[in-house]
């Protein structure tokens, strides 16, 4: 009997040690547990709920390259491009305004010549509109009015071939309509700079430049472009670069 009581006392002592050792550890939060509110839903982090601010940065397209028949190689590239939609000063829903920027580089290499190469480097933007109102009649009002006259004959209860009187009637009608002139989408080309140069490495840098178009309804798209032209007395070699299209 004594041995049984001893074994029970040992079991109780071991359980007390286990409970005593687990107590402090249970006070520490489990990193794998997610806190919930009183309704049982997971609370949303306010910082995570705020959408990121569009800083206007856009990815540039790969450089464009052209090899001319006289073995000259032309190259156009862009970097640090930005395109950010801003509120137009007119506050009209059919106006679009953007703040753009970027650095556009041209490069030419070829056989040795006595004179350095020369030409032009044009930089600008293309803006596409889903619906165009700039070349239509826009919103217009139409109305029509008319007058109708008639004569009525007054009779009596007694049958007689002669009328007892004549009653004139005058009626009118008035109608109106509102028409909105819409046309299929249009692409607006907005040149920013056309640089004439002499040398092999022309470049144009644009920063904080604002462009605006009117008569644009619906979704719009914008992309940059750069045209590099190498001119000689007998030829022109033209290379075009188009940036990544951004939906705004």
C-alpha positions as CSV (number, residue, x, y, z in Angstrom):
1,X,0.0,0.0,0.0
2,X,2.8,2.3,0.8
3,X,4.4,1.7,-2.5
4,X,1.2,2.6,-4.3
5,X,0.9,5.8,-2.4
6,X,4.5,6.7,-3.2
7,X,3.9,6.1,-6.9
8,X,0.8,8.4,-6.9
9,X,2.8,11.1,-5.0
10,X,5.5,10.9,-7.7
11,X,3.0,11.2,-10.5
12,X,1.4,14.3,-8.9
13,X,4.8,15.9,-8.4
14,X,5.7,15.4,-12.0
15,X,2.4,16.9,-13.2
16,X,2.9,19.9,-11.0
17,X,6.4,20.4,-12.5
18,X,5.0,20.2,-16.0
19,X,2.2,22.7,-15.2
20,X,4.6,25.0,-13.5
21,X,7.1,24.9,-16.5
22,X,4.3,25.5,-19.1
23,X,2.9,28.5,-17.3
24,X,5.4,31.2,-18.3
25,X,5.6,30.0,-21.9
26,X,1.8,30.2,-22.4
27,X,2.0,34.0,-21.7
28,X,4.1,34.6,-24.9
29,X,2.0,35.2,-28.1
30,X,2.2,32.6,-30.8
31,X,3.7,34.3,-33.9
32,X,1.6,32.0,-36.1
33,X,-1.7,33.2,-34.6
34,X,-3.5,36.1,-36.3
35,X,-5.5,38.5,-34.1
36,X,-9.2,38.8,-34.7
37,X,-11.7,41.4,-33.6
38,X,-14.9,40.8,-31.5
39,X,-16.9,39.8,-34.6
40,X,-14.3,37.1,-35.5
41,X,-13.0,39.0,-38.6
42,X,-9.3,39.6,-39.2
43,X,-8.6,43.4,-38.8
44,X,-7.2,45.2,-41.8
45,X,-3.9,47.0,-41.5
46,X,-4.7,50.7,-42.4
47,X,-1.3,51.0,-44.1
48,X,-1.9,48.0,-46.3
49,X,-5.4,49.3,-47.3
50,X,-4.1,52.5,-48.8
51,X,-3.4,52.1,-52.6
52,X,0.1,53.0,-53.7
53,X,0.6,56.5,-55.1
54,X,1.3,56.6,-58.9
55,X,4.7,58.3,-59.2
56,X,4.4,58.3,-63.0
57,X,7.3,56.0,-63.7
58,X,6.9,53.8,-66.8
59,X,9.1,51.1,-68.3
60,X,10.9,52.0,-71.5
61,X,10.8,49.9,-74.6
62,X,14.0,48.1,-75.8
63,X,16.3,50.3,-78.0
64,X,15.5,50.5,-81.7
65,X,18.3,49.8,-84.1
66,X,18.7,50.3,-87.9
67,X,21.5,49.5,-90.3
68,X,21.5,51.7,-93.4
69,X,22.8,50.5,-96.8
70,X,25.9,52.7,-96.4
71,X,26.8,50.6,-93.3
72,X,25.9,53.3,-90.8
73,X,24.1,52.0,-87.7
74,X,21.5,54.1,-85.9
75,X,20.2,53.5,-82.4
76,X,17.5,55.2,-80.3
77,X,16.8,54.5,-76.6
78,X,15.0,56.1,-73.7
79,X,15.4,56.0,-69.9
80,X,13.8,57.5,-66.8
81,X,10.5,57.9,-68.5
82,X,7.5,59.3,-66.5
83,X,3.9,59.8,-67.5
84,X,1.4,61.0,-64.9
85,X,-2.2,62.0,-65.4
86,X,-3.1,65.3,-63.7
87,X,-6.3,67.3,-63.3
88,X,-6.8,69.6,-66.3
89,X,-7.1,73.3,-65.6
90,X,-10.4,73.4,-67.5
91,X,-11.9,70.8,-65.2
92,X,-13.8,69.5,-68.2
93,X,-14.5,65.8,-68.3
94,X,-13.5,65.7,-72.0
95,X,-10.0,67.2,-71.3
96,X,-6.9,65.2,-70.7
97,X,-3.6,66.6,-69.2
98,X,-0.4,64.7,-68.4
99,X,3.0,65.5,-66.9
100,X,5.7,63.7,-68.8
101,X,9.5,63.3,-68.7
102,X,12.4,61.2,-69.8
103,X,15.8,61.2,-71.5
104,X,15.9,60.1,-75.2
105,X,19.3,59.2,-76.7
106,X,20.4,58.7,-80.3
107,X,23.6,57.1,-81.4
108,X,25.2,56.7,-84.8
109,X,28.3,54.7,-85.9
110,X,29.7,53.9,-89.3
111,X,32.6,54.2,-91.7
112,X,35.1,57.0,-91.2
113,X,34.1,60.2,-92.9
114,X,35.6,63.6,-93.2
115,X,32.4,65.3,-92.0
116,X,30.6,64.3,-88.8
117,X,27.0,63.0,-89.2
118,X,24.1,65.3,-88.8
119,X,20.3,65.1,-88.7
120,X,17.4,65.6,-86.4
121,X,16.1,64.0,-83.2
122,X,12.3,64.5,-82.7
123,X,10.7,63.6,-79.3
124,X,7.0,63.7,-78.5
125,X,3.9,61.8,-77.3
126,X,1.0,60.1,-78.9
127,X,-2.4,60.1,-77.0
128,X,-5.2,57.9,-78.1
129,X,-8.8,58.5,-77.2
130,X,-11.6,55.9,-77.3
131,X,-14.2,58.5,-78.4
132,X,-13.5,61.8,-80.1
133,X,-15.5,64.9,-79.7
134,X,-13.0,67.5,-80.9
135,X,-14.0,67.2,-84.6
136,X,-17.7,66.7,-84.2
137,X,-20.6,69.0,-83.4
138,X,-20.4,68.1,-79.7
139,X,-23.6,68.6,-77.8
140,X,-26.4,70.4,-79.7
141,X,-30.1,71.2,-79.0
142,X,-32.8,70.8,-81.7
143,X,-36.4,72.0,-81.4
144,X,-39.5,72.2,-83.6
145,X,-42.8,73.9,-83.2
146,X,-46.0,74.0,-85.3
147,X,-49.6,75.3,-85.3
148,X,-52.7,73.4,-86.6
149,X,-56.0,75.1,-87.3
150,X,-59.4,73.5,-87.9
151,X,-63.1,74.4,-88.0
152,X,-65.9,72.5,-86.2
153,X,-69.7,72.6,-86.9
154,X,-72.2,73.0,-84.1
155,X,-75.5,71.1,-84.4
156,X,-78.7,70.7,-82.5
157,X,-80.8,67.7,-81.4
158,X,-83.3,68.4,-84.3
159,X,-82.4,66.9,-87.6
160,X,-81.8,69.7,-90.0
161,X,-79.6,70.1,-93.1
162,X,-78.4,73.5,-91.9
163,X,-75.7,73.9,-89.2
164,X,-76.5,76.1,-86.2
165,X,-72.9,77.5,-85.9
166,X,-69.2,77.1,-86.6
167,X,-66.5,76.6,-84.0
168,X,-62.8,77.3,-84.9
169,X,-60.1,75.1,-83.3
170,X,-56.4,76.0,-83.0
171,X,-53.8,73.5,-81.8
172,X,-50.0,73.5,-81.5
173,X,-47.1,71.1,-81.0
174,X,-43.7,71.5,-79.6
175,X,-40.8,69.1,-79.6
176,X,-37.1,69.0,-78.7
177,X,-34.1,66.8,-78.8
178,X,-30.5,66.7,-77.6
179,X,-27.9,65.3,-79.9
180,X,-24.3,64.4,-79.0
181,X,-21.8,64.1,-81.9
182,X,-19.4,61.3,-81.2
183,X,-16.7,59.9,-83.6
184,X,-14.5,56.8,-83.4
185,X,-11.2,57.1,-81.5
186,X,-8.5,59.4,-82.6
187,X,-4.7,59.6,-82.0
188,X,-3.3,63.0,-81.1
189,X,0.4,63.6,-81.8
190,X,2.0,66.1,-79.6
191,X,5.6,67.1,-80.6
192,X,7.8,68.3,-77.7
193,X,11.2,68.9,-79.4
194,X,12.8,68.6,-82.8
195,X,16.6,68.9,-82.3
196,X,18.9,69.6,-85.3
197,X,22.3,68.2,-84.5
198,X,25.8,67.6,-85.8
199,X,27.6,64.7,-84.2
200,X,27.1,61.0,-83.4
201,X,25.3,61.1,-80.0
202,X,22.3,63.5,-79.9
203,X,20.0,63.5,-76.9
204,X,16.8,65.3,-75.7
205,X,15.9,65.4,-72.0
206,X,12.3,66.3,-70.9
207,X,11.3,66.9,-67.3
208,X,8.0,68.1,-65.8
209,X,6.5,68.9,-69.3
210,X,2.7,69.2,-69.4
211,X,0.7,68.3,-72.4
212,X,-3.1,68.7,-72.8
213,X,-5.8,67.7,-75.3
214,X,-9.5,68.4,-75.5
215,X,-12.5,66.5,-76.8
216,X,-11.4,63.1,-75.5
217,X,-14.1,61.0,-73.9
218,X,-13.7,57.5,-72.3
219,X,-10.5,55.7,-71.8
220,X,-7.2,57.2,-73.1
221,X,-3.7,55.9,-73.8
222,X,-0.4,57.6,-73.9
223,X,3.1,56.6,-75.2
224,X,6.3,58.4,-76.1
225,X,8.0,58.5,-79.4
226,X,11.4,59.5,-80.8
227,X,12.4,59.8,-84.5
228,X,16.1,59.8,-85.3
229,X,17.1,61.0,-88.8
230,X,20.6,60.9,-90.3
231,X,20.9,63.0,-93.4
232,X,23.4,63.1,-96.2
233,X,23.4,64.9,-99.6
234,X,21.8,61.9,-101.2
235,X,19.9,60.0,-98.5
236,X,17.9,60.1,-95.3
237,X,17.9,57.2,-92.8
238,X,15.0,57.4,-90.3
239,X,14.6,55.3,-87.2
240,X,11.5,55.4,-85.0
241,X,11.2,54.5,-81.3
242,X,7.9,54.0,-79.5
243,X,7.6,53.8,-75.7
244,X,5.4,51.5,-73.7
245,X,1.7,52.3,-73.9
246,X,0.2,53.4,-70.6
247,X,-3.5,53.3,-69.9
248,X,-4.9,56.4,-68.0
